[in-house]
Amino acid sequence: MSTSDHGDVPVPASDSPSAPAPASFAVSVPDLPDAELEAEELDPAQIVSGEPVVTGKVLWEAEDGSQVRGIWQITPGVVTDTEANELFVVVSGRATIEVEGGATLEVGPGSACVLREGDKTTWTVHETLRKAYHISY
């Protein structure tokens, strides 16, 4: 995903690579049309069952790539993943996230979740899930 391609999303963007990142911005995550989200590749080896489709939109990325903020969506199915340091809030949909050797998280609208770098997870997506996220690398 390109961080310079924000389409019609009302997010301040820097015109210069040396300009500082915007300090504040607001986006209506639930109302962002699916057409504004970009297809993301899902490794077939991650798919356990179903035919999940992943889309998203990067809204901001640190110049050094150490942080990224955006919107991510996945349709129903079961997938595995190895996580980054992430804080996210679910705005729509439902899923069960099983953390290997840890908790099983039931998430839905309003759930705020933290995943740690290296967590191995299995996501069972019951209803198309959309989240707003912040990842630190």
C-alpha positions as CSV (number, residue, x, y, z in Angstrom):
1,M,0.0,0.0,0.0
2,S,1.2,3.4,-0.8
3,T,1.2,6.0,1.9
4,S,1.0,8.8,-0.6
5,D,-2.3,7.4,-2.1
6,H,-5.0,8.6,0.2
7,G,-7.7,9.1,-2.5
8,D,-10.6,11.1,-1.1
9,V,-9.9,10.3,2.6
10,P,-9.6,13.6,4.5
11,V,-6.2,13.0,5.9
12,P,-3.5,15.7,6.0
13,A,-0.5,14.6,3.9
14,S,2.9,16.1,3.7
15,D,3.9,17.4,0.2
16,S,7.6,17.1,1.1
17,P,9.5,14.1,2.4
18,S,11.2,16.5,4.9
19,A,7.9,17.9,6.2
20,P,6.8,16.6,9.6
21,A,4.0,14.1,9.9
22,P,0.6,15.6,10.7
23,A,0.1,15.9,14.5
24,S,-3.6,15.2,14.4
25,F,-6.3,14.0,12.0
26,A,-9.7,12.4,12.0
27,V,-11.2,9.8,9.7
28,S,-14.7,8.2,9.9
29,V,-13.5,4.6,9.8
30,P,-16.9,3.0,9.8
31,D,-18.1,5.2,6.9
32,L,-15.0,4.9,4.7
33,P,-16.3,3.1,1.5
34,D,-15.0,-0.3,0.7
35,A,-13.9,1.2,-2.7
36,E,-11.4,3.3,-0.8
37,L,-9.7,0.3,0.6
38,E,-6.9,-1.4,-1.4
39,A,-6.5,-5.1,-1.9
40,E,-3.8,-6.6,0.3
41,E,-2.1,-9.9,-0.5
42,L,-2.8,-12.8,1.9
43,D,-0.3,-15.6,1.7
44,P,-2.4,-18.8,0.8
45,A,-0.4,-20.7,3.5
46,Q,-2.1,-18.4,6.1
47,I,-5.6,-19.5,5.1
48,V,-6.9,-22.3,7.3
49,S,-10.5,-22.2,5.9
50,G,-12.8,-20.2,3.8
51,E,-11.9,-17.6,1.2
52,P,-11.1,-14.5,3.3
53,V,-10.2,-11.3,1.5
54,V,-8.0,-8.6,3.1
55,T,-8.2,-4.9,2.2
56,G,-6.9,-1.8,3.9
57,K,-5.6,1.7,3.7
58,V,-2.5,3.2,5.3
59,L,-3.4,6.7,6.6
60,W,0.0,7.6,8.0
61,E,3.5,6.1,8.1
62,A,6.6,7.4,9.9
63,E,9.3,8.5,7.5
64,D,11.6,5.8,8.9
65,G,8.9,3.1,8.6
66,S,8.9,2.5,12.4
67,Q,5.2,3.2,12.8
68,V,2.1,2.9,10.6
69,R,-1.6,3.8,11.2
70,G,-4.5,2.8,9.1
71,I,-7.6,0.8,8.4
72,W,-7.7,-2.9,7.8
73,Q,-10.6,-5.2,6.9
74,I,-11.0,-9.0,6.5
75,T,-14.0,-11.0,5.3
76,P,-15.1,-14.2,7.0
77,G,-12.7,-17.2,7.2
78,V,-9.9,-18.5,9.3
79,V,-6.3,-17.3,8.9
80,T,-3.0,-17.5,10.8
81,D,-0.6,-14.6,11.4
82,T,2.6,-13.6,13.2
83,E,1.9,-10.2,14.8
84,A,3.7,-7.0,15.1
85,N,3.3,-4.6,18.1
86,E,-0.2,-3.4,17.4
87,L,-3.0,-1.5,19.1
88,F,-6.3,-1.7,17.3
89,V,-9.9,-0.8,17.8
90,V,-12.6,-2.9,16.1
91,V,-15.2,-0.7,14.4
92,S,-17.4,-3.4,12.9
93,G,-17.6,-7.1,12.6
94,R,-16.7,-10.0,14.9
95,A,-13.8,-12.4,15.3
96,T,-12.2,-14.8,17.7
97,I,-8.4,-14.4,17.9
98,E,-6.5,-17.3,19.5
99,V,-3.0,-16.3,20.7
100,E,-0.8,-19.4,20.7
101,G,0.2,-20.1,24.3
102,G,-2.0,-17.2,25.5
103,A,-5.5,-15.8,25.6
104,T,-8.5,-16.3,23.3
105,L,-9.9,-12.8,22.4
106,E,-13.5,-12.3,21.4
107,V,-13.6,-9.0,19.6
108,G,-16.4,-6.9,18.1
109,P,-17.3,-3.2,17.7
110,G,-15.6,-1.1,20.4
111,S,-13.0,-3.8,21.3
112,A,-9.6,-2.3,21.9
113,C,-6.8,-4.9,21.6
114,V,-3.1,-5.1,21.9
115,L,-1.0,-7.8,20.1
116,R,2.7,-8.2,20.8
117,E,5.4,-8.6,18.3
118,G,5.9,-12.3,17.5
119,D,2.5,-13.5,18.8
120,K,1.3,-16.4,16.6
121,T,-2.4,-16.0,16.1
122,T,-5.4,-17.7,14.5
123,W,-8.2,-15.4,13.5
124,T,-11.6,-16.9,13.1
125,V,-13.6,-14.1,11.4
126,H,-17.3,-14.5,11.9
127,E,-18.5,-11.3,10.3
128,T,-16.4,-9.0,8.1
129,L,-14.1,-7.2,10.5
130,R,-12.9,-3.6,10.1
131,K,-10.4,-2.1,12.5
132,A,-8.4,1.1,13.0
133,Y,-4.8,0.2,13.9
134,H,-1.4,1.6,15.0
135,I,1.6,-0.7,14.5
136,S,5.1,-0.1,15.9
137,Y,8.1,-2.0,14.4
